[in-house]
């Protein structure tokens, strides 16, 4: 949190009384730290959901926090639990085989498929969209993309793989 310790502790104590303005300020102040922590503990596709759910939990339960000094560690525990919960949800379904996924795609009308693909690409975080566009639309090689982005080829391949997985999840997910 960007606030100094005395100011942060005072804000936490006021938020514990249920003051909505203090709660909003507290959530805004801790959101950057929450995002950084979630990036380390969640799948990339779960970060936004984990942060949002965690901050909702904090807003509801901050009144039960015993000591303002324990806020940061409590926040990180809440985020870590939310990341684990989202990860377990992701693993509950059986992955589709490539053949079944292809059959599901081929069964859809072309216009519907185009619209969903555009929506899937729009839903990607910018760093994933960038590699997909460079590889699949500009038809650059992995080495060319790595040179353009100033990154290692392995990092580019990993990001491209994850981006394609996110598009696949979006396209085959529940409607």
C-alpha positions as semicolon CSV with decimal commas, in nm:
position;residue;x (nm);y (nm);z (nm)
1;X;0,000;0,000;0,000
2;X;0,128;0,343;-0,091
3;X;0,010;0,495;0,236
4;X;0,247;0,550;0,526
5;X;0,206;0,310;0,818
6;X;0,026;0,550;1,059
7;X;-0,206;0,674;0,784
8;X;-0,270;0,317;0,664
9;X;-0,347;0,194;1,014
10;X;-0,586;0,486;1,072
11;X;-0,762;0,414;0,741
12;X;-0,795;0,046;0,834
13;X;-0,940;0,132;1,176
14;X;-1,196;0,368;1,020
15;X;-1,282;0,105;0,756
16;X;-1,338;-0,146;1,037
17;X;-1,621;0,075;1,167
18;X;-1,803;0,019;0,836
19;X;-1,740;0,367;0,691
20;X;-1,803;0,316;0,316
21;X;-1,570;0,601;0,210
22;X;-1,285;0,455;0,418
23;X;-1,351;0,108;0,280
24;X;-1,340;0,242;-0,077
25;X;-1,014;0,428;-0,007
26;X;-0,864;0,120;0,158
27;X;-0,956;-0,104;-0,135
28;X;-0,818;0,149;-0,385
29;X;-0,495;0,177;-0,186
30;X;-0,438;-0,197;-0,160
31;X;-0,547;-0,294;-0,514
32;X;-0,200;-0,255;-0,677
33;X;-0,041;-0,478;-0,411
34;X;-0,327;-0,725;-0,447
35;X;-0,275;-0,743;-0,825
36;X;0,101;-0,797;-0,792
37;X;0,047;-1,072;-0,536
38;X;-0,226;-1,237;-0,746
39;X;0,003;-1,238;-1,051
40;X;0,246;-1,453;-0,853
41;X;-0,013;-1,697;-0,719
42;X;-0,285;-1,726;-0,985
43;X;-0,312;-1,841;-1,343
44;X;-0,297;-1,535;-1,566
45;X;-0,660;-1,576;-1,665
46;X;-0,768;-1,575;-1,299
47;X;-0,587;-1,263;-1,174
48;X;-0,871;-1,016;-1,230
49;X;-1,131;-1,247;-1,078
50;X;-0,910;-1,329;-0,781
51;X;-0,842;-0,963;-0,706
52;X;-1,207;-0,865;-0,743
53;X;-1,334;-1,147;-0,523
54;X;-1,061;-1,089;-0,265
55;X;-1,139;-0,719;-0,239
56;X;-1,508;-0,798;-0,196
57;X;-1,419;-1,033;0,089
58;X;-1,198;-0,767;0,245
59;X;-1,476;-0,508;0,219
60;X;-1,723;-0,744;0,389
61;X;-1,493;-0,878;0,660
62;X;-1,252;-0,595;0,745
63;X;-1,459;-0,521;1,056
64;X;-1,359;-0,857;1,203
65;X;-0,987;-0,794;1,167
66;X;-0,832;-0,784;1,515
67;X;-0,528;-0,562;1,449
68;X;-0,464;-0,307;1,174
69;X;-0,101;-0,424;1,156
70;X;-0,221;-0,767;1,043
71;X;-0,410;-0,625;0,743
72;X;-0,143;-0,685;0,475
73;X;-0,080;-1,047;0,570
74;X;-0,455;-1,110;0,596
75;X;-0,510;-0,957;0,251
76;X;-0,245;-1,185;0,102
77;X;-0,399;-1,493;0,267
78;X;-0,738;-1,399;0,120
79;X;-0,586;-1,359;-0,227
80;X;-0,390;-1,685;-0,206
81;X;-0,706;-1,874;-0,102
82;X;-0,904;-1,715;-0,385
83;X;-0,634;-1,812;-0,636
84;X;-0,646;-2,171;-0,512
85;X;-1,027;-2,175;-0,528
86;X;-1,025;-2,051;-0,888
87;X;-0,756;-2,301;-0,979
88;X;-0,963;-2,588;-0,837
89;X;-1,266;-2,468;-1,036
90;X;-1,061;-2,471;-1,354
91;X;-0,951;-2,829;-1,292
92;X;-1,302;-2,963;-1,228
93;X;-1,390;-3,017;-1,591
94;X;-1,231;-3,274;-1,817
95;X;-1,030;-3,113;-2,095
96;X;-1,163;-3,163;-2,446
97;X;-0,961;-3,364;-2,690
98;X;-0,837;-3,170;-2,992
99;X;-1,063;-3,377;-3,217
100;X;-1,375;-3,299;-3,012
101;X;-1,284;-2,929;-2,992
102;X;-1,239;-2,917;-3,369
103;X;-1,573;-3,093;-3,425
104;X;-1,748;-2,843;-3,197
105;X;-1,596;-2,553;-3,389
106;X;-1,685;-2,698;-3,730
107;X;-2,046;-2,745;-3,620
108;X;-2,090;-2,371;-3,563
109;X;-2,200;-2,127;-3,835
110;X;-1,913;-1,925;-3,987
111;X;-2,055;-1,588;-3,881
112;X;-2,099;-1,703;-3,521
113;X;-1,746;-1,841;-3,521
114;X;-1,604;-1,512;-3,656
115;X;-1,787;-1,305;-3,394
116;X;-1,676;-1,533;-3,110
117;X;-1,316;-1,534;-3,233
118;X;-1,313;-1,154;-3,245
119;X;-1,458;-1,144;-2,893
120;X;-1,205;-1,398;-2,770
121;X;-0,918;-1,193;-2,909
122;X;-1,060;-0,874;-2,758
123;X;-1,075;-1,046;-2,419
124;X;-0,701;-1,121;-2,418
125;X;-0,469;-0,910;-2,205
126;X;-0,258;-0,685;-2,431
127;X;0,067;-0,882;-2,389
128;X;-0,108;-1,200;-2,510
129;X;-0,294;-1,030;-2,794
130;X;0,030;-0,882;-2,920
131;X;0,201;-1,219;-2,974
132;X;-0,109;-1,373;-3,135
133;X;-0,136;-1,086;-3,382
134;X;0,234;-1,096;-3,465
135;X;0,238;-1,474;-3,516
136;X;-0,100;-1,554;-3,666
137;X;-0,185;-1,234;-3,853
138;X;0,154;-1,086;-3,947
139;X;0,292;-1,441;-3,981
140;X;0,622;-1,361;-3,810
141;X;0,840;-1,645;-3,682
142;X;0,902;-1,692;-3,312
143;X;1,257;-1,557;-3,361
144;X;1,125;-1,247;-3,539
145;X;0,869;-1,183;-3,265
146;X;1,133;-1,229;-2,996
147;X;1,363;-0,982;-3,172
148;X;1,084;-0,727;-3,217
149;X;0,975;-0,754;-2,852
150;X;1,328;-0,781;-2,713
151;X;1,250;-1,110;-2,538
152;X;1,380;-1,466;-2,538
153;X;1,220;-1,702;-2,794
154;X;1,116;-1,938;-2,512
155;X;0,926;-1,659;-2,339
156;X;0,750;-1,572;-2,665
157;X;0,656;-1,937;-2,727
158;X;0,522;-1,968;-2,375
159;X;0,316;-1,650;-2,405
160;X;0,182;-1,755;-2,745
161;X;0,084;-2,096;-2,609
162;X;-0,097;-1,940;-2,311
163;X;-0,271;-1,687;-2,538
164;X;-0,398;-1,964;-2,764
165;X;-0,517;-2,161;-2,461
166;X;-0,713;-1,858;-2,340
167;X;-0,873;-1,817;-2,683
168;X;-0,957;-2,188;-2,687
169;X;-1,113;-2,166;-2,338
170;X;-1,317;-1,867;-2,448
171;X;-1,434;-2,030;-2,769
172;X;-1,525;-2,363;-2,606
173;X;-1,646;-2,228;-2,272
174;X;-2,007;-2,225;-2,155
175;X;-2,238;-1,994;-2,344
